[in-house]
Amino acid sequence: MKKTLLAIALAGLGISAYAQSSVTLYGRIDTGIEYQSGVPNSANSSSSRFRVESGDLGTSLWGIKGVEDLGGGNKAVFQLEDGLNTANGESSDGKAFSRYADVGLSNDSYGTLLLGNQLWLSNSQLWPFDPLGQSNWSSASLSRGRNWPITSNTITWESPNWNGLNITTMYALGNQPSFNAGTLNPDGSTATPGRSDGVAVTYTNDRYELIGMFDEIRDGNGNFSDVFAYSQEYTAGVNLYLGNFKVQAVYEASHANAVMAGAPTMAQQEWGGVTYTLNPALTLIGAAYHVDTNGSIGGAGHATLYTLGANYNLSKRTVLGFQVASIHNSSGADFGLNANYPTAGSDDPLAGHSQSGMYLDLQHAF
C-alpha cells in the first residue's frame, strides 16, 4: 500500500513539473510635480505652468502576464497591459489593454512567436539606448512620439539569445482588402495604421551594446505621409560600459514620400548622453538631443534639447526622479518638451520659441 501511495505521489509530482504555470500581476505607478515654461495661452503669447503629472519618469501601467510549461522546452505565454493616467485615474486611451494584449508560443531553441496588440518595435527596442529611457522629455520629444507607437494585428518573432545576438521582427496587418491600408476616420485622417513592419538586431557583451533597426509604419491609406507618425525609420546606436559610466549615442532618420506640400519629408535625429552611477542608490544623467527637418510648414526646422537628471532609489521598487530640461527651436520649429503622437499638441511652444521645465517624480513598481 505504501509503495502504491508513493508511486501515485511521484506521478503527481511528474504531472505538476510538466504543467507548471504561473500568472503575475504587475504594475508601475508614476506621478510627480511638473513646472513648464513656454506653454502657449493664445496664438501669440505664452505662460508657465505647474501641474501634477503622470508618467514623466515612466509610463504608469498595470498588467497581467502568464506562462505555462508545455514540456520539451516549449511554453505558452500571454500578456495583458494597459497604461494609466494616475493624475486622474483614467486609462491612457480608453482601451482595456492599450499596450499589450497578446498570446504566443516560446521555444528555448527557436525563440518566441506572439500574436496581438503590442508596443511597436521602436517602442520596445530603442529605450535602452536613450539616456532618459525614452521618458516624456527625451528622444521622444524631438520625434514627436514616433518612437512610442503601439500597433494592433501584429505578428512578432523574438529570437533566443545567440551568444549576445538578438533579433526581433514585427509585422502588423491592416486587416483591410487593400493590402497596405488601415482604416480612416470620417474626416479622412488615420483611425488605424496600415501594414507596418520592422526588424531590430542587437548585440550585447560586457563592454558594449549595439543596435541596428529599420521599421516602417503606414497611414490608413497605406502611405508614408508624416515623418513623425507614418514613415520609414532607420536607427543605429551604441551603449558603452566604462566602469560606473555608461556612454550612449544614436543616429536616427525618418522619411516620408506622400506628405502634403511643404511638410517635412525627412527628419534626422542624433543624441548622446552619459549616465554615472555614483552609488547603488544614486544615478546622474546628462544628455543632448538634436533634430533637423526639411520643408517649410508643420514645425519644420531644427531643435536641440539639453537635459540633466537624477534618480535616487529609495528601495528596489521605489525611485525618486528629478529632471531639468530646455529645448531651443530654430525660427520655424515648434518642438516641445512633451512627446506628442502623432502630431504636435497644445503644449508645444510658439514657433521659434524656447521651452524649459523641471519635475520631481515618485515611481513605485509592484
Buried (B, 14 or more C-beta within 10 A) or exposed (E): EEEEEEEEEEEEEEEEEEEEEEEEEEBBBBBBBBBBBBBBEEEEEBEEBEEEBBBBBBBBBBBBBBBBBBEEEBBBBBBBBBBBBBBEEEEBEEBEBBBBBBBBBBBEEEBBBBBBBBBBBBBBBBBBBBBBBBBBBBBBBBBBBBBBBBBBBBBBBBBBEEEEEBBBBBBBBBEBEEEBBBBBEEEEEBEBBBBBBBBBBBBBEEEEBBBEBBBBBBBBBBBBBBBBBBBBBBBBBBBEBEEEEBBBBBBBBBBBEBBEEEBBBBBBBBBBBBBBBEEEEEBBBBBEBBBBBBBEEBBBBBBBBBBBBBBBBEEEEBBBBBBBBBBBBBEBBBBBBBBBBBBBEEBBBBBEBBBBBBBBBBBBBE
